[in-house]
Amino acid sequence: MPIKIPYEENHRIVNDILQKKCNKHNLYFPDEDPWLPCTEEYYHKNKSNSQDGLNTWCKRCNITKTSNNRLDNIDKRKEYDKINHIKNQDKRNNTGRKWRKENPERQSYLCRQYFINASPEQFKKYRDDRKHKNHKISNSEWENCKKYFSHRCAYCGLAIEEHYITRKGITKLGDFHKEHVDHFGKGNLQNCVPSCRSCNSSKWEYNMEEWYKQKDFFSLNRLNKIYQWINKDYIKYVSNKRDILLP
């Protein structure tokens, strides 16, 4: 348990301004005065500190410590950031949709600016990145794929009769997405599962299992069914048997 510093040792009044001594300032900034105004401009809040409700470290020291810790544990931090990014993907998507809906003129302006400023190389890269996203499967294969998953999203289990989508302010029932299990894989039946719009958007280019296990709706049974489909059962429904990828 950290030793509690008496109030009078790290607080003082100078020119009628209450100051607080940062107890790590001499470590990170030895040539600077550790006494700073005792306000939220210089210190983060800390409800557990009954003396003044502020951290014992100033904001600059806190940021410096965090940056140093990140550099010292870069691989661990990257993995943490990746997991955290996946966990909060839905929240970011919903926030973005809400902002675009509330600011249509600003959104249109930003889109126009992007197309005005984008280089030909950027457009080419975007087109190349999207080429593999088109599934080359027949209508009967797609229907059988949805039937295999009981006409539900392979990930969250949402029934297709509850799959509402909104376009141009109009909400209506819509078909599932032909989701690439492997984002960078081929557009054949083996790499295709039915996905609701939300899961399709959230999964993006993430590894399927890593992404899925971070979700609140994760189901081991559904995960096993996905693997059963892409590893074996899809073969029963391939229209052209030459499209089957042998191990």
C-alpha positions as CSV (number, residue, x, y, z in Angstrom):
1,M,0.0,0.0,0.0
2,P,1.5,3.4,-1.0
3,I,2.5,5.8,1.8
4,K,0.0,8.6,2.2
5,I,1.8,12.0,2.0
6,P,0.6,14.5,4.6
7,Y,-1.4,17.3,3.0
8,E,0.9,20.1,4.1
9,E,3.9,18.4,2.5
10,N,2.6,18.5,-1.0
11,H,0.2,21.5,-0.9
12,R,1.0,25.2,-0.5
13,I,-0.5,28.6,-1.3
14,V,1.5,31.0,-3.4
15,N,0.0,34.4,-4.4
16,D,-3.4,33.1,-3.3
17,I,-3.1,30.2,-5.6
18,L,-3.2,26.6,-4.2
19,Q,-0.3,24.6,-5.6
20,K,0.4,20.9,-5.5
21,K,3.7,19.1,-5.7
22,C,3.8,16.4,-8.3
23,N,5.6,13.5,-6.6
24,K,7.1,12.2,-9.9
25,H,8.1,15.5,-11.6
26,N,11.7,15.3,-10.4
27,L,12.0,11.8,-12.0
28,Y,10.8,12.8,-15.5
29,F,11.5,16.5,-15.5
30,P,14.4,17.1,-13.0
31,D,15.1,20.6,-14.2
32,E,11.5,21.9,-13.7
33,D,9.6,23.1,-10.7
34,P,7.4,20.2,-9.4
35,W,4.9,22.7,-7.9
36,L,1.9,23.2,-10.1
37,P,-1.6,24.7,-9.7
38,C,-3.8,22.3,-7.9
39,T,-6.4,22.1,-10.6
40,E,-7.8,19.7,-13.2
41,E,-5.9,21.5,-15.9
42,Y,-2.7,20.1,-14.5
43,Y,-3.8,16.9,-12.7
44,H,-6.3,14.2,-13.6
45,K,-9.2,13.5,-11.3
46,N,-8.9,10.8,-8.7
47,K,-12.0,10.2,-6.6
48,S,-10.1,7.9,-4.2
49,N,-7.8,10.8,-3.1
50,S,-9.7,12.3,-0.2
51,Q,-7.3,15.2,0.1
52,D,-8.1,17.1,-3.1
53,G,-9.7,14.6,-5.5
54,L,-6.7,14.7,-7.9
55,N,-3.9,12.3,-8.8
56,T,-0.5,12.6,-7.1
57,W,1.1,12.8,-10.5
58,C,0.6,15.6,-12.9
59,K,-0.8,15.0,-16.4
60,R,2.6,15.4,-18.1
61,C,4.2,12.8,-15.9
62,N,1.3,10.5,-16.3
63,I,1.5,10.7,-20.1
64,T,5.3,10.3,-20.0
65,K,5.0,7.2,-17.9
66,T,2.4,5.7,-20.1
67,S,4.5,6.4,-23.3
68,N,7.6,4.8,-21.7
69,N,5.6,1.8,-20.6
70,R,4.2,1.4,-24.1
71,L,7.7,1.5,-25.6
72,D,9.0,-1.0,-23.1
73,N,6.1,-3.4,-23.8
74,I,5.4,-2.7,-27.4
75,D,4.3,-6.2,-28.5
76,K,2.0,-6.6,-25.5
77,R,0.5,-3.2,-26.1
78,K,-0.1,-3.9,-29.8
79,E,-2.0,-7.1,-28.8
80,Y,-4.0,-5.2,-26.2
81,D,-4.9,-2.5,-28.7
82,K,-5.9,-5.1,-31.3
83,I,-8.3,-6.8,-28.8
84,N,-9.6,-3.5,-27.5
85,H,-10.2,-2.3,-31.1
86,I,-12.3,-5.4,-31.9
87,K,-14.3,-5.1,-28.7
88,N,-15.2,-1.5,-29.4
89,Q,-15.8,-1.9,-33.1
90,D,-19.6,-2.0,-32.8
91,K,-19.6,1.1,-30.6
92,R,-17.4,3.0,-33.1
93,N,-19.7,1.9,-36.0
94,N,-22.8,3.1,-34.2
95,T,-21.2,6.4,-33.2
96,G,-20.2,6.9,-36.8
97,R,-23.6,6.1,-38.2
98,K,-25.2,8.4,-35.7
99,W,-22.9,11.2,-36.6
100,R,-23.4,10.8,-40.3
101,K,-27.2,10.8,-39.8
102,E,-27.1,13.9,-37.7
103,N,-24.6,15.7,-40.0
104,P,-25.5,14.8,-43.6
105,E,-24.2,18.0,-45.1
106,R,-20.9,17.7,-43.4
107,Q,-20.6,14.0,-44.4
108,S,-21.4,15.0,-48.0
109,Y,-18.7,17.7,-47.9
110,L,-16.1,15.3,-46.5
111,C,-16.9,12.7,-49.2
112,R,-16.5,15.3,-51.9
113,Q,-13.2,16.5,-50.5
114,Y,-11.9,12.9,-50.4
115,F,-12.7,12.3,-54.0
116,I,-11.3,15.7,-55.0
117,N,-8.0,15.1,-53.2
118,A,-7.6,11.3,-53.6
119,S,-4.8,10.4,-56.0
120,P,-5.3,7.8,-58.9
121,E,-3.1,5.4,-56.9
122,Q,-5.5,5.6,-54.0
123,F,-8.5,4.8,-56.2
124,K,-6.6,1.9,-57.8
125,K,-5.6,0.5,-54.4
126,Y,-9.2,0.7,-53.3
127,R,-10.5,-1.1,-56.4
128,D,-7.9,-3.8,-56.1
129,D,-8.7,-4.3,-52.4
130,R,-12.4,-4.7,-53.2
131,K,-11.9,-7.1,-56.2
132,H,-11.7,-10.2,-54.0
133,K,-14.9,-9.3,-52.1
134,N,-17.3,-10.3,-54.8
135,H,-18.5,-13.9,-54.2
136,K,-18.7,-16.0,-57.3
137,I,-21.5,-18.4,-56.2
138,S,-24.8,-19.3,-57.9
139,N,-28.2,-18.4,-56.5
140,S,-28.8,-22.0,-55.6
141,E,-25.5,-22.2,-53.7
142,W,-26.4,-19.0,-51.8
143,E,-29.8,-20.3,-50.9
144,N,-28.4,-23.6,-49.7
145,C,-25.8,-21.7,-47.6
146,K,-28.5,-19.7,-45.8
147,K,-30.6,-22.9,-45.4
148,Y,-27.6,-24.7,-43.8
149,F,-27.4,-21.9,-41.2
150,S,-31.2,-22.0,-40.6
151,H,-31.6,-18.7,-42.3
152,R,-29.8,-17.0,-39.5
153,C,-26.6,-14.9,-39.2
154,A,-23.7,-17.4,-38.8
155,Y,-22.2,-15.2,-36.1
156,C,-24.9,-13.6,-33.9
157,G,-27.8,-15.9,-34.9
158,L,-30.1,-13.1,-36.0
159,A,-33.0,-14.5,-38.1
160,I,-33.3,-13.2,-41.6
161,E,-36.9,-12.2,-41.1
162,E,-35.6,-9.8,-38.4
163,H,-32.8,-8.4,-40.6
164,Y,-33.8,-4.8,-41.3
165,I,-31.6,-2.5,-43.1
166,T,-31.9,1.3,-43.7
167,R,-30.9,3.0,-46.9
168,K,-31.7,6.6,-47.8
169,G,-33.9,6.9,-44.8
170,I,-36.0,3.8,-45.7
171,T,-36.0,0.8,-43.4
172,K,-37.0,-2.6,-44.8
173,L,-36.1,-6.3,-44.7
174,G,-33.0,-7.1,-46.5
175,D,-30.9,-10.2,-47.5
176,F,-27.8,-11.3,-45.5
177,H,-24.3,-10.4,-46.7
178,K,-22.2,-13.1,-48.4
179,E,-19.5,-12.9,-45.7
180,H,-15.9,-13.8,-46.4
181,V,-14.9,-16.0,-43.4
182,D,-11.3,-15.2,-44.5
183,H,-11.4,-11.6,-45.5
184,F,-8.5,-12.0,-47.9
185,G,-9.6,-15.4,-49.1
186,K,-11.3,-16.4,-52.4
187,G,-15.0,-15.6,-53.2
188,N,-16.2,-19.2,-53.4
189,L,-18.8,-21.1,-51.5
190,Q,-16.2,-22.5,-49.1
191,N,-15.3,-19.0,-47.9
192,C,-18.9,-17.8,-47.6
193,V,-21.4,-17.7,-44.7
194,P,-24.5,-15.6,-44.2
195,S,-23.9,-12.5,-42.1
196,C,-26.2,-9.7,-40.9
197,R,-25.1,-6.2,-41.8
198,S,-23.9,-5.4,-38.3
199,C,-21.6,-8.5,-38.1
200,N,-20.4,-8.0,-41.6
201,S,-19.4,-4.4,-40.9
202,S,-17.8,-5.2,-37.5
203,K,-15.7,-8.2,-38.6
204,W,-14.1,-6.3,-41.5
205,E,-10.6,-7.7,-42.2
206,Y,-10.1,-9.3,-38.7
207,N,-9.3,-12.9,-38.2
208,M,-12.7,-14.6,-37.8
209,E,-12.1,-16.5,-34.6
210,E,-10.2,-13.7,-32.9
211,W,-12.9,-11.2,-33.7
212,Y,-15.8,-13.6,-32.9
213,K,-14.5,-14.6,-29.4
214,Q,-14.4,-10.9,-28.4
215,K,-18.1,-10.5,-29.1
216,D,-20.9,-10.7,-26.4
217,F,-22.9,-12.9,-28.8
218,F,-20.1,-15.5,-29.2
219,S,-21.4,-19.1,-29.4
220,L,-19.1,-22.1,-29.5
221,N,-21.8,-24.1,-31.2
222,R,-22.1,-21.5,-34.0
223,L,-18.3,-21.3,-34.3
224,N,-18.1,-25.1,-34.7
225,K,-20.9,-25.0,-37.3
226,I,-18.9,-22.4,-39.3
227,Y,-15.8,-24.6,-39.3
228,Q,-17.9,-27.6,-40.2
229,W,-19.3,-25.7,-43.2
230,I,-16.0,-24.3,-44.5
231,N,-14.0,-27.5,-43.9
232,K,-16.4,-30.1,-45.2
233,D,-20.2,-29.6,-45.5
234,Y,-20.0,-26.8,-48.2
235,I,-18.9,-29.5,-50.7
236,K,-22.5,-31.0,-50.7
237,Y,-23.8,-27.8,-52.2
238,V,-21.2,-26.8,-54.7
239,S,-22.8,-26.6,-58.2
240,N,-19.6,-27.1,-60.1
241,K,-17.4,-29.7,-58.4
242,R,-14.3,-28.3,-60.1
243,D,-14.6,-25.4,-57.7
244,I,-13.9,-27.6,-54.7
245,L,-10.6,-26.8,-53.1
246,L,-8.9,-30.0,-52.2
247,P,-6.5,-30.0,-49.2
